[in-house]
Amino acid sequence: MNRGGGLYSWFFQRITGILLAIGILLHLLVNHFGESPVSFDSVAFRVRHLGWFIFDILLLGLCFYHGFNGLVSVIIDFNPGIKIKRGVVAVMFSLGVIIFIYGVLSLTAFRP
């Protein structure tokens, strides 16, 4: 692998994929096949509990890492120059962090 961290990127892509499969299955079972239909009130009630709040933040983080890392990997597979590669990584990292923070703030709005 190259010095650019390709091994770690590859490894964490696999780990996040496994964790996402488990997390999304749990999310679907609780939210969409649970006792009550999905509504604003049922989601707000669930997110008020610290365990589900943390679970949702972790799932959000896994989704962003997996998605943005995959997108960067696809772009880098086209073998751009080093400046373009660094720019793509910087833009994707910045977008990921900004959108993740927005998602966490959205979840925080449900907390008492």
Secondary structure, 3 states (H helix, E strand, C coil): CCCCCHHHHHHHHHHHHHHHHHHHHHHHHHHCCCCCCCCHHHHHHHHCCHHHHHHHHHHHHHHHHHHHHHHHHHHHHCCCCHHHHHHHHHHHHHHHHHHHHHHHHHHHCCCC
